[in-house]
Amino acid sequence: GVIFHGRTTHEHGLALLERYDYLVVLLADLANARAVMSIKLPHYLQLGLPIIAIVPRASAIANMVQATGTGVVIPVESDWRRGLEDLLARSGAFAQLPVPDAEAIDAFRQGFMA
């Protein structure tokens, strides 16, 4: 389900996110979506939790998640609801994630914050 925590500070918001098993980024397949980088991603990387990115297959977010090994991409152009259901139904789905690439994560952070 969805939990609405109301207004909070940035630090408290990050502490709330640490309670979850994974973090989600959802981006519609719109004209500018392929170049958009979510402001959430540096914070998600900081938390070190697996990311489920439901985004266009050919997008900056998909490229980052795949290059850093920090989660899975479910293409929004596909039947993403079924893809998400399949992912969550598999036992130990996140045990099969690629190992996060610390150098790629650092390079992304440095590039994003520049």
One Martini backbone bead per residue (centre of mass of N, CA, C, O) as a GRO file, in nm:
protein
  114
    1GLY     BB    1   0.101   0.033   0.001
    2VAL     BB    2   0.024   0.364   0.084
    3ILE     BB    3   0.212   0.620   0.258
    4PHE     BB    4   0.128   0.913   0.435
    5HIS     BB    5   0.350   1.146   0.610
    6GLY     BB    6   0.374   1.415   0.522
    7ARG     BB    7   0.537   1.663   0.631
    8THR     BB    8   0.900   1.699   0.609
    9THR     BB    9   1.211   1.647   0.637
   10HIS     BB   10   1.471   1.539   0.469
   11GLU     BB   11   1.596   1.355   0.688
   12HIS     BB   12   1.331   1.211   0.763
   13GLY     BB   13   1.272   1.102   0.484
   14LEU     BB   14   1.521   0.918   0.469
   15ALA     BB   15   1.451   0.753   0.720
   16LEU     BB   16   1.190   0.636   0.603
   17LEU     BB   17   1.318   0.492   0.352
   18GLU     BB   18   1.495   0.283   0.519
   19ARG     BB   19   1.241   0.085   0.581
   20TYR     BB   20   1.259  -0.021   0.305
   21ASP     BB   21   1.330  -0.262   0.053
   22TYR     BB   22   1.254  -0.046  -0.174
   23LEU     BB   23   1.278   0.172  -0.456
   24VAL     BB   24   1.083   0.411  -0.656
   25VAL     BB   25   1.069   0.483  -1.012
   26LEU     BB   26   0.843   0.695  -1.202
   27LEU     BB   27   0.821   0.725  -1.570
   28ALA     BB   28   0.699   0.853  -1.831
   29ASP     BB   29   0.657   0.834  -2.192
   30LEU     BB   30   0.801   1.115  -2.274
   31ALA     BB   31   0.983   1.330  -2.451
   32ASN     BB   32   1.176   1.412  -2.184
   33ALA     BB   33   1.228   1.136  -2.023
   34ARG     BB   34   1.507   1.038  -2.151
   35ALA     BB   35   1.671   1.297  -2.004
   36VAL     BB   36   1.573   1.260  -1.728
   37MET     BB   37   1.674   1.325  -1.384
   38SER     BB   38   1.618   1.228  -1.082
   39ILE     BB   39   1.645   1.367  -0.762
   40LYS     BB   40   1.629   1.087  -0.608
   41LEU     BB   41   1.884   0.916  -0.684
   42PRO     BB   42   2.109   1.014  -0.491
   43HIS     BB   43   1.947   0.923  -0.240
   44TYR     BB   44   1.915   0.629  -0.311
   45LEU     BB   45   2.218   0.568  -0.323
   46GLN     BB   46   2.278   0.645  -0.030
   47LEU     BB   47   2.093   0.412   0.093
   48GLY     BB   48   2.131   0.123  -0.076
   49LEU     BB   49   1.875   0.047  -0.214
   50PRO     BB   50   1.677  -0.099  -0.413
   51ILE     BB   51   1.575  -0.033  -0.752
   52ILE     BB   52   1.269   0.056  -0.909
   53ALA     BB   53   1.247   0.116  -1.261
   54ILE     BB   54   0.974   0.285  -1.417
   55VAL     BB   55   1.090   0.328  -1.739
   56PRO     BB   56   1.231   0.409  -2.004
   57ARG     BB   57   1.449   0.216  -2.167
   58ALA     BB   58   1.562   0.495  -2.309
   59SER     BB   59   1.716   0.621  -2.031
   60ALA     BB   60   1.889   0.773  -1.787
   61ILE     BB   61   1.782   0.598  -1.557
   62ALA     BB   62   1.828   0.320  -1.677
   63ASN     BB   63   2.129   0.353  -1.722
   64MET     BB   64   2.208   0.399  -1.424
   65VAL     BB   65   2.097   0.140  -1.297
   66GLN     BB   66   2.261  -0.052  -1.479
   67ALA     BB   67   2.555   0.068  -1.438
   68THR     BB   68   2.536   0.038  -1.105
   69GLY     BB   69   2.360  -0.209  -0.993
   70THR     BB   70   2.083  -0.088  -0.817
   71GLY     BB   71   1.871  -0.257  -1.006
   72VAL     BB   72   1.562  -0.241  -1.184
   73VAL     BB   73   1.411  -0.253  -1.510
   74ILE     BB   74   1.085  -0.139  -1.612
   75PRO     BB   75   0.932  -0.089  -1.886
   76VAL     BB   76   0.682   0.141  -1.958
   77GLU     BB   77   0.610   0.020  -2.251
   78SER     BB   78   0.519  -0.206  -2.105
   79ASP     BB   79   0.376  -0.437  -1.886
   80TRP     BB   80   0.452  -0.315  -1.587
   81ARG     BB   81   0.256  -0.444  -1.393
   82ARG     BB   82   0.342  -0.733  -1.451
   83GLY     BB   83   0.642  -0.696  -1.396
   84LEU     BB   84   0.602  -0.620  -1.099
   85GLU     BB   85   0.450  -0.868  -1.007
   86ASP     BB   86   0.671  -1.070  -1.084
   87LEU     BB   87   0.895  -0.957  -0.909
   88LEU     BB   88   0.736  -0.977  -0.629
   89ALA     BB   89   0.671  -1.294  -0.654
   90ARG     BB   90   0.954  -1.353  -0.637
   91SER     BB   91   1.173  -1.524  -0.470
   92GLY     BB   92   1.445  -1.335  -0.411
   93ALA     BB   93   1.478  -1.112  -0.635
   94PHE     BB   94   1.710  -0.926  -0.493
   95ALA     BB   95   1.934  -1.151  -0.484
   96GLN     BB   96   1.968  -1.114  -0.821
   97LEU     BB   97   2.123  -0.875  -0.823
   98PRO     BB   98   2.345  -0.680  -0.899
   99VAL     BB   99   2.636  -0.555  -0.814
  100PRO     BB  100   2.726  -0.280  -0.693
  101ASP     BB  101   2.903   0.000  -0.840
  102ALA     BB  102   3.094   0.216  -0.676
  103GLU     BB  103   3.226   0.378  -0.906
  104ALA     BB  104   2.964   0.444  -1.062
  105ILE     BB  105   2.825   0.588  -0.832
  106ASP     BB  106   3.036   0.811  -0.787
  107ALA     BB  107   3.026   0.925  -1.075
  108PHE     BB  108   2.732   1.006  -1.066
  109ARG     BB  109   2.739   1.195  -0.825
  110GLN     BB  110   2.950   1.391  -0.940
  111GLY     BB  111   2.790   1.462  -1.202
  112PHE     BB  112   2.523   1.556  -1.062
  113MET     BB  113   2.664   1.779  -0.864
  114ALA     BB  114   2.807   1.968  -1.093
   0.00000   0.00000   0.00000
